Amino acid sequence: MDRLNEKMDNAAGNACIRVEYDKYKKIYRKNTVPDSRVLVFLTGFCLGMVFFYLSGIKMIGEERFPVAFSTDHIARLSDFNFYAAGLFEYVTVKRLGQLIILLICATSFMRVIFSYAILGWSGFEIGIVMFSFVYQYGVKGLLFAVMLFIPQGIFFCLSFLLLFDKSWTGDKKDYHNHDVIIENGLHNRLTKIKKIGVIVLFWSIGILTEVYINPEIIQRIAQFFK
């Protein structure tokens, strides 16, 4: 009888150890394996860098390269008077169009593919812009390129992550259980309404900061190009 109890205690102890070890593996994997979203974005970013070095460098100094990237045009921004009303109208129409496209992608049966495709393409474009400025202007070019996306980029990014939050890979079992809990009733509807409200709020803040804050930042950075 004593041996039987001892075996049962050992079995229970081993089971606890396995459970704790499984928890440790999950935590360790989460802390060591990069997020798939980060990997996709960085892949696009690196491809943008490669594309610039293979094609963009040849365009510098030629008419095909954007004139807005020249030192003279950047320096003029420091004294340029932005027409806030016109800029607001332009940015609002453009960003609302982008939000509608994102909404269509997020509600599509291919939303997972769209989510990663958008991330990769965003990284690709940002990589081209940043390395074009860094190649021509060094550290001040890097500063200027980063400030092009500050602070509106933060709010647009948050909106994007919220919009596609069910598209990212994760623990399917936990995700399924979570859905079962909140899928029905008033709670689910209120959650969706709150989520949509937060997305629209972040997107609106992004538009306002792009119109009224970002130009001020760009003007200050442009002074370094005089």
C-alpha positions as MATLAB code, in Angstrom:
seq = 'MDRLNEKMDNAAGNACIRVEYDKYKKIYRKNTVPDSRVLVFLTGFCLGMVFFYLSGIKMIGEERFPVAFSTDHIARLSDFNFYAAGLFEYVTVKRLGQLIILLICATSFMRVIFSYAILGWSGFEIGIVMFSFVYQYGVKGLLFAVMLFIPQGIFFCLSFLLLFDKSWTGDKKDYHNHDVIIENGLHNRLTKIKKIGVIVLFWSIGILTEVYINPEIIQRIAQFFK';
ca = [
       0.000    0.000    0.000;
       2.813    2.348    0.888;
       4.542    1.547   -2.391;
       1.333    2.232   -4.303;
       0.944    5.625   -2.622;
       4.585    6.385   -3.332;
       4.127    5.549   -7.015;
       1.015    7.710   -7.202;
       2.867   10.607   -5.579;
       5.759   10.183   -8.011;
       3.360   10.105  -10.968;
       1.612   13.246   -9.746;
       4.952   14.947   -9.233;
       6.126   14.019  -12.721;
       2.865   15.320  -14.187;
       3.347   18.655  -12.421;
       6.916   18.846  -13.682;
       5.771   18.200  -17.260;
       3.098   20.896  -16.985;
       5.584   23.417  -15.641;
       8.107   22.434  -18.304;
       5.519   22.912  -21.054;
       4.735   26.362  -19.652;
       8.444   27.188  -19.624;
       8.838   26.070  -23.249;
       5.932   28.283  -24.325;
       7.362   31.297  -22.487;
      10.878   30.614  -23.789;
       9.654   30.188  -27.363;
       7.605   33.371  -27.116;
      10.642   35.328  -25.898;
      13.150   33.859  -28.372;
      11.193   33.367  -31.595;
      10.605   36.702  -33.394;
       7.036   37.731  -34.076;
       5.950   36.691  -37.568;
       4.694   40.224  -38.201;
       8.113   41.653  -37.409;
       9.805   39.102  -39.661;
       7.522   39.913  -42.599;
       8.016   43.659  -42.151;
      11.798   43.322  -41.855;
      11.882   41.065  -44.910;
      10.064   43.719  -46.914;
      12.378   46.375  -45.475;
      15.489   44.443  -46.512;
      14.069   43.818  -49.984;
      13.441   47.558  -50.276;
      17.064   48.204  -49.336;
      18.284   45.684  -51.932;
      15.985   47.140  -54.571;
      17.334   50.636  -53.892;
      20.954   49.520  -54.175;
      20.245   47.688  -57.407;
      18.022   50.300  -59.054;
      17.616   53.439  -56.965;
      21.275   54.465  -56.856;
      21.373   54.629  -60.662;
      18.461   57.074  -60.595;
      20.162   59.581  -58.281;
      21.206   62.603  -60.276;
      18.898   61.672  -63.132;
      15.538   63.163  -64.010;
      13.783   59.959  -63.045;
      14.718   60.406  -59.376;
      12.082   62.402  -57.384;
      13.016   66.082  -57.357;
      11.472   66.386  -53.892;
      14.418   64.345  -52.562;
      16.974   66.967  -53.617;
      18.744   69.115  -51.038;
      17.304   72.369  -52.403;
      13.718   71.207  -52.206;
      14.120   69.776  -48.706;
      15.781   73.003  -47.511;
      12.881   75.057  -48.877;
      10.486   73.196  -46.628;
      11.846   75.077  -43.613;
      10.376   78.323  -44.979;
       7.350   76.817  -46.680;
       3.905   77.883  -45.434;
       1.638   74.852  -45.398;
      -1.991   75.527  -46.280;
      -3.598   73.572  -43.450;
      -7.126   73.466  -44.891;
      -5.999   72.172  -48.280;
      -3.574   69.697  -46.694;
      -6.295   68.448  -44.357;
      -8.666   67.824  -47.256;
      -6.005   66.019  -49.290;
      -4.763   63.846  -46.407;
      -8.283   63.010  -45.213;
      -9.448   61.807  -48.614;
      -6.277   59.796  -49.131;
      -6.237   58.172  -45.674;
      -9.961   57.411  -45.639;
      -9.544   55.668  -48.982;
      -6.743   53.595  -47.497;
      -8.860   52.769  -44.436;
     -11.701   51.554  -46.655;
      -9.288   49.301  -48.541;
      -7.977   47.928  -45.244;
     -11.525   47.264  -44.051;
     -12.269   45.332  -47.232;
      -9.082   43.303  -46.805;
      -9.784   42.660  -43.110;
     -13.255   41.273  -43.835;
     -12.125   39.151  -46.784;
     -11.636   35.373  -46.537;
      -8.032   36.103  -47.600;
      -7.466   38.522  -44.715;
      -4.457   36.587  -43.391;
      -2.691   36.826  -46.758;
      -3.648   40.491  -47.109;
      -2.403   41.319  -43.616;
       1.077   39.952  -44.246;
       1.178   41.325  -47.788;
       0.423   44.828  -46.508;
       3.080   44.499  -43.819;
       5.679   43.330  -46.320;
       4.848   46.036  -48.839;
       4.957   48.729  -46.130;
       8.400   47.530  -45.082;
       9.496   47.532  -48.726;
       8.416   51.149  -49.287;
       9.881   52.380  -46.006;
      13.144   50.617  -46.805;
      13.413   52.399  -50.154;
      12.635   55.822  -48.665;
      15.014   55.473  -45.727;
      17.977   54.144  -47.665;
      17.568   56.728  -50.418;
      17.912   59.498  -47.831;
      20.681   57.740  -45.904;
      22.678   57.121  -49.082;
      22.521   60.801  -50.076;
      22.605   62.632  -46.740;
      23.900   60.233  -44.086;
      22.710   60.685  -40.505;
      20.613   63.773  -41.198;
      18.974   61.905  -44.064;
      18.077   59.066  -41.703;
      16.627   61.571  -39.223;
      14.580   63.233  -41.950;
      13.273   59.885  -43.251;
      12.211   58.742  -39.768;
      10.456   62.046  -39.056;
       8.412   61.661  -42.240;
       6.406   58.977  -40.421;
       6.247   60.601  -36.964;
       3.866   60.784  -35.153;
       1.056   59.779  -37.521;
       2.670   56.461  -38.373;
       2.273   55.297  -34.780;
      -1.507   55.748  -34.845;
      -1.907   54.249  -38.317;
       0.124   51.239  -37.203;
      -2.023   50.745  -34.088;
      -5.169   50.927  -36.217;
      -3.758   48.360  -38.621;
      -2.827   45.928  -35.842;
      -6.276   46.224  -34.265;
      -8.002   45.807  -37.599;
      -6.186   42.559  -38.384;
      -5.806   41.277  -34.815;
      -7.632   38.004  -35.624;
      -5.446   37.327  -38.654;
      -2.147   36.775  -36.879;
      -0.972   33.264  -36.097;
      -1.057   32.246  -32.457;
      -2.341   29.638  -30.067;
      -5.309   28.297  -32.052;
      -6.701   26.381  -29.079;
      -6.745   29.407  -26.790;
      -8.036   31.550  -29.621;
     -10.905   29.102  -30.232;
     -11.804   28.995  -26.547;
     -11.725   32.763  -26.369;
     -14.082   32.992  -29.338;
     -16.492   30.502  -27.761;
     -16.677   32.645  -24.639;
     -17.369   35.993  -26.313;
     -18.919   34.905  -29.612;
     -22.545   35.159  -28.475;
     -24.764   37.846  -27.109;
     -24.557   41.501  -26.317;
     -20.992   41.316  -25.045;
     -19.683   40.362  -28.474;
     -21.542   43.185  -30.210;
     -20.332   45.756  -27.689;
     -16.768   44.494  -28.067;
     -16.913   44.888  -31.851;
     -18.404   48.383  -31.563;
     -15.684   49.440  -29.110;
     -13.007   47.989  -31.362;
     -14.317   49.843  -34.419;
     -14.525   53.040  -32.375;
     -10.909   52.705  -31.231;
      -9.716   52.002  -34.787;
     -11.537   55.056  -36.161;
     -10.237   57.175  -33.261;
      -6.608   56.152  -33.850;
      -6.972   56.674  -37.606;
      -8.492   60.139  -37.054;
      -5.688   61.093  -34.669;
      -3.219   59.914  -37.295;
      -4.804   62.209  -39.889;
      -4.797   65.203  -37.534;
      -1.177   64.681  -36.486;
      -0.123   64.261  -40.116;
      -1.723   67.603  -40.995;
      -0.964   69.743  -37.949;
       2.091   68.221  -36.232;
       4.194   66.421  -38.832;
       4.687   69.523  -41.067;
       6.111   71.393  -38.067;
       8.556   68.567  -37.420;
       9.574   68.403  -41.083;
      10.199   72.156  -41.180;
      12.533   71.947  -38.200;
      14.463   69.000  -39.642;
      14.679   70.697  -43.054;
      16.784   73.460  -41.501;
      19.702   71.014  -41.319;
      19.737   70.853  -45.132;
      20.368   74.583  -45.668;
];
